[in-house]
Amino acid sequence: MGSPKALLPWGAHTFLEHLLQVSRQPEVGWTRIVLGAHTDEIRRALSLDPASIVVNPNWQQGQLSSIQAAIRSLPKGETSGVMLFLVDHPLVSAALIGQLIKQFNDSSRPIVLPTFQGKRGHPVIFAQRLYGELLAAPADQGARAVVWAHAAEVLEVPTDEEGIVLNLNDPDTLRKALDRS
């Protein structure tokens, strides 16, 4: 992409800044930004709260290692769940995030995720009771293993926001997304 994904422009902000903005919800008590590749470059480019940064020295091991680093950084017993945002899926709104949190709180389901036209997307909320399973998940399956293990307990929240399924991982996909906005 020519730049770390976190620093790619989305409107007047970067991908990461947009995700931080939409995740500012009254119910969100702790924010963690897991950095691996390009940690120093991202820190220099953005004004991030140092207390929210978690450096994942094992980032080459994949997404699951970042999820695990975030969970390990949370104060024990002080969270009801964790909402996982992927930096290459920045096209979500604050309204959708609020809706997902409300559904999580109202349903008591351990996993809440959005769907677009029947396809599951991101971000995903996992209840605190699943942290141990996420920490023990097989690296080759990642968090999907926990979702599969709790298939009957997943709450799918339909949305018309296609961004939940758009993985902006290459310049062509990004260009198309920018053209639509």
N, C-alpha and C positions, 0 to 999 in steps of 0.2 A: 504493500500500500504506500510505500515511500515514507512512512512516518509511523510511530507507534499508534495503534488504534485508539488509545485513550486520548490522543492529541488531535485526531482528525476533526475537521470542522463540521459542526451541525448547527446551522443558523448562526447566531452570534456567539455560540459556545463551542466547546469541544464535546466529543462523545461523552467523556467522563464528567465534565461539568453539567451536561444535560441530565445524565443519570443521577447525579447528586442533587440537582434541582428538583426533579420529579419525585425523588425519594424522601424529600423533606415533608414528612407527615407528622401530625401530632402524636401518633402511636409509635413512631420510630424513636427508640431510645438510644441506640448505639449504631454508629456507622463505621464500617470497616472498608477500607480500600486496599485490596490485595494487589501488590505490585511484584513483578518478577523481572521480566525482560524490560530494559529501558527505565529502570527505577529512577536513576539519577536524572535522566532527561525529563521525565514526567514531573518529578519534584521541582526541577528548575523552572519548568514552563507554567506550572499551575500553583496557585496559593492553596495548598491543602493543609488541613489541620493535622499536625504531626501525630497527635494522639489517635487519629483515625487510620493511619497508615500501618499496614502489616506487610512486611517484606517476606515473600515466599522464596527461600533459597532453593527450593525444589521445583520451581516453575516449569522446568523442562519435562517433568513427569506428568504434566497435563493439568487440566482444569480441576480435577478432584483434589489435587494437592493444594490448590488455592482455596477451595472450599474448606478443606481441613484446617488450613492455616487460619482462616477467618474464625471458624468455630473455636479453635484453641485460644484465640485472642479474646473471646468474649468473657465477661465476668460470670463465673459459675453461679447458676441458679437465678440469674437476674434477667433472663430473656424468656419470652414465651415461644419464640420462633426466630427463624432467620429467613430473610428474603434475599434470594440470590439473583443478582443482575449480571449479565454478560456484557462486557464492554463493546462487543461487536453486534449487539442487539439493542441499540440505543433508542429505537423509535417507539417509545412508550410514553404515555401521558401521565401526568400527576393524577388525573381523574381515575384512570385505570388502576394505578397503584393504590389509591384510596379504596377503590372497590374490592380489590384483592384482599387488602388488609381487613376490611369490614367482613368479607365472606369468611376469612380465616377466623376472626374473633367470634362471629355469630354461629359458625357451623361446628366448631370443635373438631374439624377434620385435621389430620396430621399433615396433609399435603394439599396445597391449593395452587392451581396453575391456570393461566388463561388459555383459551382455544380460539382459533380463527378458522372458520369454515371446517370445524371438526379436527383441525390439526393443533396439537399441543405446542405451546411456545414458552417464552420467558417474559418476566421473571417468575420464579417458583418460590413458594413459601414452604418451609419445612418446620414442623413443630419441634420444640426443644427435646421432646422425648425421642426424636429420631437422630439426635446429634451423634450418639454412640454408633449407630448404624452407618451414618455418613463417614465417621472416622474410620470404620472398619470395612468400608465398601471396597470391592476389588478394583484396582486401578484400571483394568481393561473395560470395566462397565461404568465406573463412576457413579454419580448420584442416580443415574437411571436404575441401578440395581435396587436402590431403596424405593424408588417409585414403583417398580415392578413388584417388589415384595409387599407393597401396601396398595396394590391396584384397586381393591374394593373400597379403600378409604379415601381415594383421591377425589377432590372436589374440582371439577372443571368449570371455569367461569367463561362463558362465551363472550367474545368481544368482536367489534368490527374493526379493531386496530390490527391491520396486517403486520405492523412492525414487530409484533410478538414472535413472528415466525421468520422474519427477514434477517438473515445472517449477513451482515455487511463485511464480508471477508475479502472482497476483491474490488479493484477500481471500477469495473463495469457495474456490479451490483450497487455500489455506492452512487455512481453517476445516475443510475435509474431511480434510486430512492430520492436523490436530490431533485431530479426532474419532476417527480410526483408531488413534492412538497410545495 
